[in-house]
Amino acid sequence: MKTMERTFTLDRNLMLRAERKLRRHGRTLDDAVTYAMTVIVSTRGLPQMASATDPFFSEPNTSHLRNAISDMNAGRNVVFRDIVEDSGNA
């Protein structure tokens, strides 16, 4: 296999964080770039990102979840209910 060396610019913090995570899985940044290029070539373009297709990751939902988590942590807008087990005699 022939290889090619290419220089590109990455945010230093992003690169260091990515390298740490990849190292935990026994991989390198070179492995990740090779994988990304393979996916791009095999899909004939950029693959669909989860955030683009899954409504869970849409901005309105993530905003709602951030607000709900903030409220829960602050004890606002929280309603506690007793859990009633179903006896099966419905």
N, C-alpha and C positions, 0 to 999 in steps of 0.2 A: 504494500500500500504506500503510495506517495503521500507525503504530508506537505502542508503549506503553513508558513508562519505569517500571522497577521496581527497587527497592533490595533487595539481599540480602547476606547475610554470608558471606564466604569466609575461610578461613585465608590470611593474607597470604603466607606462604611458598609455599603451594600455588598461589595465584593468580599470583605472580611467575614461578614455574617453568613454569606452563602458558602464560603469555603469551610467555615466551622460546621455548618449543617451537613454539607456534602461529606466531610471527613468522618462524621459519625456513621455514615453509611458506606464508608470505604471508597468514596468517589472523590474526584478532583474537579476543579473548575473546567479543565480541558474536557473531562468526561461529560459535564453538563452542556458545554457548548456543542460538542459533537452530537449529543442526543438532540438538542434543540434544532441543529441543522438537519439531522436525519428526519425529524418530524416535519419540518418545513418542506423538505424535498418530497417526502412520501405523501403529504397532503396537498401538494402543489400550491402551497401558500401558507399563510398563517393558520394554525389550527384554531377551532372555536375555543374561546376561553370560557371557563365556567361562569364568570361574572357577566358575560355577554348573553348567555342563554338561560341561566337559572334565575328566576325571579327572586329567589331567596337573597341573592347577592346584589339586587338592584338598590339604587341609592335610597328610594323611599323606605324600603324595608330595613336597610342597615341603619338609617337615621332613626327609625322607630325603635329598633333594638337598642341602639346606644342610649336613647332617652329612657327607655324602660329600665335598662341596667342602672343608669344614673339614679332614677327614682327609687329603684329597689335598694340600692346601696344607701340612699339617704332616708329610707323609710317613708317615702312619699307615695301616694296612690297605690298602696299595697293593701290587699284584702286577703286575710287568712281564713281559710275554711277548714272545718273538720272533715277528715276523710271518713266517709261512711261506706263500709264494705257491703257489697251486694250479697244477701243471704241466699240468692238463687230461688226465692219463693215469689217471683213476680207474677 
